Amino acid sequence: MKTTKIYAIVLVVMTSLTFNTYAQDKRPSREKWEEVSMQGTVTDINAETREITLMGNDGGLMTVTAGEDVERFDEIAVDDVIRFDYYTYLKA
């Protein structure tokens, strides 16, 4: 009789411990949008693909594609200094 009570107590304790294991993990989403502003000197322009290669202040090169909403694209020339904004997206 005593053994049955001990088994019953152990069963109840073990069952209560497993409830947390099967619960869904409700962590908040780890998504991050960030607006970045850059300035660079134009080193190359590809008018067909609308790609502009820029040299930043640190000497690094970056190629960006100007969208259709960029007005006066034809007025951009090599050695112009331009400032632009873009968004980065990170999801972990």
RABEL-V328989 format. One line per field, one symbol per residue. ss: DSSP state (~ for helix, > for strand, _ for the rest). phi: phi as a letter, one per 20 degrees, with the letter a starting at -180 (. if undefined). psi: psi as a letter, one per 30 degrees, with the letter a starting at -180 (. if undefined). Layout:
ss=???
phi=???
psi=???
This chain:
ss=_~~~~~~~~~~~~~~~~~~~~~________>>>>>>>>>>>>>>>>____>>>>>_____>>>>>_______~~~_____>>>>>>>>>>>_
phi=.ffffffffffffffffefffeffedfffddbdbeddccbefdbcdffemececdffenfebdcdeffffemffefcfmfdcdbdbddcccd
psi=eeeeeeeeeeeeeeefffefefkkjhklkikkkkkkklklkkfkkjeefhkkkkklfgfkkkklkklffjlheffklkgkklklklklkkk.
